[in-house]
Amino acid sequence: MLKEKNTVGHVKNEKMRKTELVPNISVGEFVLGSDIRKYTHLPHCLTKNKEKDFSYESYNFYEQDLILWVEKSKIETICCEKECYWAGRNLIKMPFDEFLLSYNVTPDKSENIYILVNGKGQNQTVYDFDKLGLQIWVWRKRIVTVLISNFRASE
């Protein structure tokens, strides 16, 4: 029985390590500003997006549950929708007020955005934490998405 507990604990720690956030730097093994070719040996799906004024590529690393937005072969943003551990705690589904208190942070700005999720509309509140390079999306007072970018690098 003890062996089973150790195995379960190991899996949990391994999962946390895969999605551990280091603000302005990385999530798991994926480092902001790195060349995407460093990671393309891992299973992924690639989508090319062309907008009016810019284009970018989305790499969905489905085994890590992470989406990377890439411009000119460099990782610009890491998107977490299922797990994002910071200091051992998963931010996804965490109450936003608890996040603010636990990490002693205040957003630089916020805005409400209407988006479609699974065919249904949601009004989500998006909070920017520029010094941390985080954008937190909240729905029904809980964190649903965490975007990690190095905003400070572009200041």
Stockholm file with secondary structure:
# STOCKHOLM 1.0

chainA/1-155         MLKEKNTVGHVKNEKMRKTELVPNISVGEFVLGSDIRKYTHLPHCLTKNKEKDFSYESYNFYEQDLILWVEKSKIETICCEKECYWAGRNLIKMPFDEFLLSYNVTPDKSENIYILVNGKGQNQTVYDFDKLGLQIWVWRKRIVTVLISNFRASE
#=GR chainA/1-155 SS CHHHHHHHHHHHHHHHHHTBEETTTEETTEETTCBGGGTTTSCCEEEEEECSSCEEEEEEETTTTEEEEEETTEEEEEEESSCCEETTEECTTCBHHHHHHHHTCCCSEEEEEEEEETTEEEEEEEEEEGGGTEEEEEETTEEEEEEEECGGGGC
#=GC SS_cons         CHHHHHHHHHHHHHHHHHTBEETTTEETTEETTCBGGGTTTSCCEEEEEECSSCEEEEEEETTTTEEEEEETTEEEEEEESSCCEETTEECTTCBHHHHHHHHTCCCSEEEEEEEEETTEEEEEEEEEEGGGTEEEEEETTEEEEEEEECGGGGC
//
